[in-house]
Amino acid sequence: MCVTCEPQIANDILGYLVAQPDAQDTLEGIAEWWLLEQRITEQAARVSEALAALVEEGLVIERRGHERSYYKLNQRRRKRILDRLGRE
């Protein structure tokens, strides 16, 4: 067993291979593309949840475009946002 192996990285590699069973790549390709893709997918889900909560609180405004949504600061809630961030 590898003492220095990062279990999450090993699981990410296996997860990628399960989703893409015909995939093969070099060490560099796996580090750069496979693991990056896994992180982006995971992070996108977290960002989606955070944005939904911020929109629900009224701190961020969602504008739905033709194919995707755009998000921006709700200027009317700027004071509340700064308070939440601990800033003046």
Contact map, one row per residue, 1 for C-alpha under 8 A:
1110000000000000000000000000000000000000000000000000000000000000000000000000000000000000
1111100000000000000000000000000000000000000000000000000000000000000000000000000000000000
1111100000000000000000000000000000000000000000000000000000000000000000000000000000000000
0111110000000000000000000000000000000000000000000000000000000000000000000000000000000000
0111111011000000000000000000000000000000000000000000000000000000000000000000000000000000
0001111111000000000000000000000000000000000000000000000000000000000000000000000000000000
0000111111100000000000000000000000000000000000000000000000000000000000000000000000000000
0000011111110000000000000000000000000000000000000000000000000000000000000000000000000000
0000111111111000000000000000000000100000000000000000000000000000000000000000000000000000
0000111111111100000000000000000000000000000000000000000000000000000000000000000000000000
0000001111111110000000000000000000000000000000000000000000000000000000000000000000000000
0000000111111111000000000000000000100100000000000000000000000000000000000000000000000000
0000000011111111100000000000010001100000000000000000000000000000000000000000000000000000
0000000001111111110000000000000000000000000000000000000000000000000000000000000000000000
0000000000111111111000000000000000000000000000000000000000000000000000000000000000000000
0000000000011111111110000000000001100100000000000000000000000000000000000000000000000000
0000000000001111111111100000000000000000000000000000000000000000000000000000000000000000
0000000000000111111110000000000000000000000000000000000000000000000000000000000000000000
0000000000000011111110000000000000000000000000000000000000000000000000000000000000000000
0000000000000001111111100000000000000000000000000000000000000000000000000000000000000000
0000000000000001111111100000000000000000000000000000000000000000000000000000000000000000
0000000000000000100111110000000000000000000000000000000000000000000000000000000000000000
0000000000000000100111111000000000000000000000000000000000000000000000000000000000000000
0000000000000000000001111100000000000000000000000000000000000000000000000000000000000000
0000000000000000000000111111110000000000000000000000000000000000000000000000000000000000
0000000000000000000000011111110000000000000000000000000000000000000000000000000000000000
0000000000000000000000001111111000000000000000000000000000000000000000000000000000000000
0000000000000000000000001111111100000000000000000000000000000000000000000000000000000000
0000000000000000000000001111111111000000000000000000000000000000000000000000000000000000
0000000000001000000000001111111111100000000000000000000000000000000000000000000000000000
0000000000000000000000000011111111110000000000000000000000000000000000000000000000000000
0000000000000000000000000001111111110000000000000000000000000000000000000000000000000000
0000000000000000000000000000111111111000000000000000000000000000000000000000000000000000
0000000000001001000000000000111111111100000000000000000000000000000000000000000000000000
0000000010011001000000000000011111111110000000000000000000000000000000000000000000000000
0000000000000000000000000000001111111111000000000000000000000000000000000000000000000000
0000000000000000000000000000000011111111100000000000000000000000000000000000000000000000
0000000000010001000000000000000001111111110000000000000000000000000000000000000000000000
0000000000000000000000000000000000111111111000000000000000000000000000000000000000000000
0000000000000000000000000000000000011111111100000000000000000000000000000000000000000000
0000000000000000000000000000000000001111111110000000000000000000000000000000000000000000
0000000000000000000000000000000000000111111111000000000000000000000000000000000000000000
0000000000000000000000000000000000000011111111100000000000000000000000000000000000000000
0000000000000000000000000000000000000001111111110000000000000000000000000000000000000000
0000000000000000000000000000000000000000111111111000000000000000000000000000000000000000
0000000000000000000000000000000000000000011111111100000000000000000000000000000000000000
0000000000000000000000000000000000000000001111111110000000000000000000000000000000000000
0000000000000000000000000000000000000000000111111111000000000000000000000000000000000000
0000000000000000000000000000000000000000000011111111100000000000000000000000000000000000
0000000000000000000000000000000000000000000001111111110000000000000000000000000000000000
0000000000000000000000000000000000000000000000111111111000010000000000000000000000000000
0000000000000000000000000000000000000000000000011111111100000000000000000000000000000000
0000000000000000000000000000000000000000000000001111111110000000000000000000000000000000
0000000000000000000000000000000000000000000000000111111111110000000000000000000000000000
0000000000000000000000000000000000000000000000000011111111111100000000000000000000000000
0000000000000000000000000000000000000000000000000001111111100000000000000000000000000000
0000000000000000000000000000000000000000000000000000111111110000000000000000000000000000
0000000000000000000000000000000000000000000000000000011111111000000000000100100000000000
0000000000000000000000000000000000000000000000000000011111111000000000001100110010000000
0000000000000000000000000000000000000000000000000010011011111100000000111100000000000000
0000000000000000000000000000000000000000000000000000001001111110000000111100000000000000
0000000000000000000000000000000000000000000000000000001000011111000011110000000000000000
0000000000000000000000000000000000000000000000000000000000001111100011100000000000000000
0000000000000000000000000000000000000000000000000000000000000111111111000000000000000000
0000000000000000000000000000000000000000000000000000000000000011111111000000000000000000
0000000000000000000000000000000000000000000000000000000000000001111100000000000000000000
0000000000000000000000000000000000000000000000000000000000000001111110000000000000000000
0000000000000000000000000000000000000000000000000000000000000001111111000000000000000000
0000000000000000000000000000000000000000000000000000000000000111101111100000000000000000
0000000000000000000000000000000000000000000000000000000000000111100111110000000000000000
0000000000000000000000000000000000000000000000000000000000011110000011111000000000000000
0000000000000000000000000000000000000000000000000000000000011100000001111100000000000000
0000000000000000000000000000000000000000000000000000000000111000000000111110010000000000
0000000000000000000000000000000000000000000000000000000001111000000000011111110000000000
0000000000000000000000000000000000000000000000000000000000000000000000001111110000000000
0000000000000000000000000000000000000000000000000000000000000000000000000111111000000000
0000000000000000000000000000000000000000000000000000000001100000000000000111111110000000
0000000000000000000000000000000000000000000000000000000000100000000000001111111111000000
0000000000000000000000000000000000000000000000000000000000000000000000000001111111100001
0000000000000000000000000000000000000000000000000000000000000000000000000000111111110000
0000000000000000000000000000000000000000000000000000000000100000000000000000111111111000
0000000000000000000000000000000000000000000000000000000000000000000000000000011111111111
0000000000000000000000000000000000000000000000000000000000000000000000000000001111111111
0000000000000000000000000000000000000000000000000000000000000000000000000000000111111110
0000000000000000000000000000000000000000000000000000000000000000000000000000000011111110
0000000000000000000000000000000000000000000000000000000000000000000000000000000001111111
0000000000000000000000000000000000000000000000000000000000000000000000000000000001111111
0000000000000000000000000000000000000000000000000000000000000000000000000000001001100111
